[in-house]
Amino acid sequence: MLSIGVWDAEPLSLSPVIGLPRLRTLVACPRTLADPLEIGELTALEYLEIGPEEWRVLLDADAVPRGLSAAAVKVHGDGDREVTSASTVVNELLALWGRPPIIQTVLRGDLGPVP
């Protein structure tokens, strides 16, 4: 397993771990990878957790690893834009495997003052 947490310096390359046959899990905070397409060279991946922007790169390049057993979209923050972006990516990932999309319902309102 490789986990890349919050990283304030230049994004990291995955080149040092390419070719490791037992690297089955990659978790990387959003915007920590220099080139998300390097993920495609991690041929033993079974679980991948990256940000919506990184997933977008993989989806647009048709480079989502097909050997994945599970995936997650890691969102940094909880704003509407991040949640909407993550929902879109998740539904595209589900479609790759012929799964039904997630139904999203957004409720907005005012519950009034707290008693």
Secondary structure as a PSIPRED ss2 file (coil, helix, strand):
# PSIPRED VFORMAT (PSIPRED V4.0)

   1 M C   1.000  0.000  0.000
   2 L E   0.000  0.000  1.000
   3 S E   0.000  0.000  1.000
   4 I E   0.000  0.000  1.000
   5 G C   1.000  0.000  0.000
   6 V C   1.000  0.000  0.000
   7 W C   1.000  0.000  0.000
   8 D C   1.000  0.000  0.000
   9 A C   1.000  0.000  0.000
  10 E C   1.000  0.000  0.000
  11 P C   1.000  0.000  0.000
  12 L E   0.000  0.000  1.000
  13 S C   1.000  0.000  0.000
  14 L C   1.000  0.000  0.000
  15 S H   0.000  1.000  0.000
  16 P H   0.000  1.000  0.000
  17 V H   0.000  1.000  0.000
  18 I C   1.000  0.000  0.000
  19 G C   1.000  0.000  0.000
  20 L C   1.000  0.000  0.000
  21 P C   1.000  0.000  0.000
  22 R C   1.000  0.000  0.000
  23 L C   1.000  0.000  0.000
  24 R C   1.000  0.000  0.000
  25 T E   0.000  0.000  1.000
  26 L E   0.000  0.000  1.000
  27 V E   0.000  0.000  1.000
  28 A E   0.000  0.000  1.000
  29 C C   1.000  0.000  0.000
  30 P C   1.000  0.000  0.000
  31 R C   1.000  0.000  0.000
  32 T C   1.000  0.000  0.000
  33 L E   0.000  0.000  1.000
  34 A C   1.000  0.000  0.000
  35 D C   1.000  0.000  0.000
  36 P H   0.000  1.000  0.000
  37 L H   0.000  1.000  0.000
  38 E H   0.000  1.000  0.000
  39 I H   0.000  1.000  0.000
  40 G H   0.000  1.000  0.000
  41 E H   0.000  1.000  0.000
  42 L C   1.000  0.000  0.000
  43 T C   1.000  0.000  0.000
  44 A C   1.000  0.000  0.000
  45 L C   1.000  0.000  0.000
  46 E C   1.000  0.000  0.000
  47 Y E   0.000  0.000  1.000
  48 L E   0.000  0.000  1.000
  49 E E   0.000  0.000  1.000
  50 I E   0.000  0.000  1.000
  51 G C   1.000  0.000  0.000
  52 P H   0.000  1.000  0.000
  53 E H   0.000  1.000  0.000
  54 E H   0.000  1.000  0.000
  55 W H   0.000  1.000  0.000
  56 R H   0.000  1.000  0.000
  57 V H   0.000  1.000  0.000
  58 L H   0.000  1.000  0.000
  59 L H   0.000  1.000  0.000
  60 D H   0.000  1.000  0.000
  61 A C   1.000  0.000  0.000
  62 D C   1.000  0.000  0.000
  63 A C   1.000  0.000  0.000
  64 V C   1.000  0.000  0.000
  65 P C   1.000  0.000  0.000
  66 R C   1.000  0.000  0.000
  67 G C   1.000  0.000  0.000
  68 L C   1.000  0.000  0.000
  69 S C   1.000  0.000  0.000
  70 A E   0.000  0.000  1.000
  71 A E   0.000  0.000  1.000
  72 A E   0.000  0.000  1.000
  73 V E   0.000  0.000  1.000
  74 K C   1.000  0.000  0.000
  75 V C   1.000  0.000  0.000
  76 H C   1.000  0.000  0.000
  77 G C   1.000  0.000  0.000
  78 D C   1.000  0.000  0.000
  79 G C   1.000  0.000  0.000
  80 D H   0.000  1.000  0.000
  81 R H   0.000  1.000  0.000
  82 E H   0.000  1.000  0.000
  83 V H   0.000  1.000  0.000
  84 T H   0.000  1.000  0.000
  85 S H   0.000  1.000  0.000
  86 A H   0.000  1.000  0.000
  87 S H   0.000  1.000  0.000
  88 T H   0.000  1.000  0.000
  89 V H   0.000  1.000  0.000
  90 V H   0.000  1.000  0.000
  91 N H   0.000  1.000  0.000
  92 E H   0.000  1.000  0.000
  93 L H   0.000  1.000  0.000
  94 L H   0.000  1.000  0.000
  95 A H   0.000  1.000  0.000
  96 L H   0.000  1.000  0.000
  97 W C   1.000  0.000  0.000
  98 G C   1.000  0.000  0.000
  99 R C   1.000  0.000  0.000
 100 P C   1.000  0.000  0.000
 101 P C   1.000  0.000  0.000
 102 I C   1.000  0.000  0.000
 103 I C   1.000  0.000  0.000
 104 Q C   1.000  0.000  0.000
 105 T C   1.000  0.000  0.000
 106 V C   1.000  0.000  0.000
 107 L C   1.000  0.000  0.000
 108 R C   1.000  0.000  0.000
 109 G C   1.000  0.000  0.000
 110 D C   1.000  0.000  0.000
 111 L C   1.000  0.000  0.000
 112 G C   1.000  0.000  0.000
 113 P C   1.000  0.000  0.000
 114 V C   1.000  0.000  0.000
 115 P C   1.000  0.000  0.000
